[in-house]
Amino acid sequence: MGVFLTFAGVMHFASPTFFDDIVPPWLPPSERFWTYVSGFSELVVGATLLAKRTRRWAAYAAMGLLVLVYPANLFMAWDWRDRPASEQFIAYARLPFQFLFIWLAWKVAQRSTPTVALS
């Protein structure tokens, strides 16, 4: 999961136009702003998932991040409604996968040892 999120974060900077196009246009200040914010967030969360010491809290952060970017997936499915069936399939297939990734992040959090003992 850490590698996946890190790769996704890199892609936000390597190919920002794709991500700009799926950001709901009603979000201020701009699509590019949200592309870079989400890409940076994915880089940070992905990297911290890779470190055992920060994995538990990073998994919770991943869950939050995946919830926060879900509107982009919804917008993509709606915006691609007139595209060829193969592209529509990709847009709609992303919707349930987001919940799978949230569940996977939850499992990572549950299996990771706490980094700080609460007294």
Number of C-alpha atoms within 10 A of each C-alpha: 17 22 13 12 20 22 16 18 23 17 16 23 15 11 11 16 13 12 20 19 16 20 23 18 13 8 10 9 9 13 20 17 14 19 24 18 14 20 24 18 18 25 23 18 26 25 19 21 27 15 12 13 15 17 26 24 18 24 26 20 22 29 21 13 16 18 13 11 14 16 15 18 20 17 17 22 22 14 15 17 15 10 12 9 11 8 14 17 14 13 20 17 13 16 17 10 11 17 15 12 15 19 13 16 25 18 14 19 21 13 11 16 14 15 12 7 6 5 3
